[in-house]
Amino acid sequence: MIEHLQLQRVNHHYGVIPNFLGGELLEKRTKIFNYYRPIELDYTLKAEEKQKMMKEWANKSFSLISEYITEDIIDKSTDDCNMHLRDGVKEFLAKMSEQNITVIIMSAGIGNIIKSFLKKENVLYDNIVLISNFFEFVNNKPHIDLESIMATSNKNYLKIPDQLRQKLQKMDKIILIGDIIEDTKMIEKEQLYKTITIGFLNANIEENFEEYNKNFDIVITDNDDFNSIKEVLNFN
């Protein structure tokens, strides 16, 4: 089972630490977000141009965050952030854990923030695999390889470890959930025949509905809760 981190209602993971610290960091981050977010939602752009811009966005965001992030700030910021799980997610993840069904969370955000948040929500089960961008700390100083950052432009099936990809190939059914069309790249085309793709269309609904409808089997609009997915899957 593959999932993008569409388990939460949140503006963006990049915003957790800036919102917590405020000041100059928040001002700079807001400026970057306001410039690149409309580009992320614009499906009239050529793919090559958009991929370049999304990589640029990721590099600028991680470069900025690296000037402020510490291990202590990660935990403190997730204690006081505006992230919260969609209704129905806790029950869904608990059921997946009970049945030992693999859940892959692939995110172009900050993996340290996501992991800390899931721990605090008591949903970081052993069956969950988190694939994201992680800061490493040496003497509390952050390190991250900007050249290997996973952005929405390169968040794809090849980012999944080989052993896990082999496991996916043997599965009878896969569920893919995302909130941008590029998330459909989290599974290879050869496995789409056994995959249900579900897209959350939370912004620019009228402009992008047709494009989402072409790329996802099911489209959920208006930032609906996770119970919609449970109903679609006849999940009890």
C-alpha positions, 0 to 999 in steps of 0.5 A: 500500500502506498500513501502520500502524507495526505493523512493530515490537513496542513498547509505544508511541512516546510511551514511548521518550524517557521510558524513556530519560530516566527520572525524573519524565518516565517517572513522568508518562508511565506514569500517562498511559499506564495511564489511557488505554491501556485506553480505547483498547482498549475497544470498548464505548465510544461512538465520540464519547466514545472519540475525545474521550479519544484526542485528550485522550491525544495532547495530554497526551502531546505536551505532556509530551514537548515539555518534554524533547525535543531533537534529540540526545535523539531519536537517543540514545533510539532507540539505547537503546530497546526497539523492534525490528522484527518477524521478517520485516519487513526482508525484506518492506520490502526486497522492497517497495523492490526492486519500487518498491511504495509503503509508507505508514506512518501513525502517531499517534506521534512521527514524529521517533522513528519516522524515526530508528529506521527509519534505524538499522534501515536500512529507510527506503527511498525508497518509504516515506512516513511520515505522523505527528506531527513536532516541529520544532526552532528553536535546539533548542527543540521546536515542535508544533501541538497542535491539529493532532495526529494521534491514533487518533481522527483518523488517517484517509484524509484525512491522506494527501497529495492526490497520494498519494491519487490514486496509491492510487485508481489502484492495483489492490490495497492492503494495510492493516495495523493494530493497532486497529480505528480503523486501518481508517479509513486507507483510504476505504470506496470502496476497500475492495473492492480492499483486504486489511485485516489486524489485529494483535490483541495485547491483550484478545484474548478480549474484542475478537476478535469485533469485530476479526473484523468489521472486518478480513479477517484477524486475527493474534493473540498478537503474532505475527511478520510472517512470518504476513503473508508467508504470507497474501500468498504472499510469497517 
